[in-house]
């Protein structure tokens, strides 16, 4: 796993909570009055072959764009990748500590699609870390963006009957004591197979994502680049709402 | 050493008349008077929110040129120069002034007017808390602008105030005094013994619950002084968070509340 934090003074804590655990910069090292916790869960199953490089570029572009945002010091990013299993590429760390070039090669396609695991992992970590932040009087809100080209068929929660667990994880995170607000966004990529599209739409509805599903019919470089721009505008919008207690402005593709 | 400051408008106020600022070695707050009368006794609007800012800005500026030697008298003369430039009435400076200075070995707290200062015993949650309360309206540094200001204040109000101190061991002492004896109160806290010194405006004495006054006792002080993570914007997080938690229990500050702190980490 690439090292994402250059600052030797920053301490990364391991949190063994929920089904998967997570890492995050120590609360002792945080200076801002509040943080937007952004999580990107990116599919790298075998079927993403061919657009993994544009997706890595989109990730890098979104981080670079967010670093230019006036609220960048109040943003933390966590990136998950999922194939047969869900893995944490890096935990919640301030944007300034991320070297975007280190996303190179991080989305090499392999295996199956642990979509439910990624959603539950993303929600549980945001919930727990958000709760800790608010307990220590930081403002905190969150956004989870899940990008996939397929349907759930792997991981700890690999069965369809596990879907309520995703809905529960989302609901738990939207409780006030965890985060001021928590937006969940599902982006379906390369949905040329109508069967896959229907299943993803059904998953989107039953899991209770907070915004409409974004269904992209192709995975052309231009389309993937738009995902990067969407990530940065969504995280920016969430950050602008930080401290107001309100959700971010409705996000449109 | 690390400094912090923040101010929040009171529940009954439409304009925040408190102001606060800090560096890592110095912090100042000022609380502008809400009701000011002219010489004929008519209520006037002297914009004491501006006066509070002038006092704090003067303190921040003058502290750089005279670290350790700053007094309320020096500060108010600096603020008065700015007031004159703005062509504002002298009543604009009807505001208290509380300052904390890192004196290398101890923290000096100065209170001109009313308010509270608290020092935490290092490595514990025990505090030494002192309050300065006037029998009538508080003494403002602006009375130091003229030779007869202190006397006039004493004549019109009695000029009496008390300093109540609760020590870390729970013992208490009360000291009555007069502005004729000392126009401002000073407190010294050795940094070997105390790691955090906090000063707050008299908004700390203005909390109400269900319309009834909440006494500034050990319980309320304990909640107001429940500091957590101490990096970066710690005072912003602290004051905002504490007021939110108190509000959840129906306890609200009617007056503006400002806090400043110096912390030895």
Contacts between the chains, C-beta under 8 A, distances in Angstrom:
chain1	res1	chain2	res2	distance
A	27	B	229	5.6
A	28	B	229	6.4
A	28	B	231	6.7
A	29	B	231	6.8
A	30	B	229	6.8
A	30	B	231	6.4
A	30	B	232	6.7
A	31	B	231	5.0
A	31	B	232	2.3
A	31	B	233	6.4
A	32	B	232	6.1
A	32	B	233	6.2
A	33	B	232	7.8
A	33	B	233	4.5
A	33	B	236	4.6
A	33	B	237	5.2
A	33	B	240	7.3
A	34	B	237	7.7
A	136	B	228	4.6
A	136	B	229	5.1
A	136	B	237	7.6
A	137	B	228	6.0
A	137	B	229	7.7
A	137	B	237	4.4
A	137	B	238	6.1
A	137	B	240	7.1
A	137	B	241	2.9
A	137	B	242	7.5
A	138	B	229	7.7
A	138	B	237	5.9
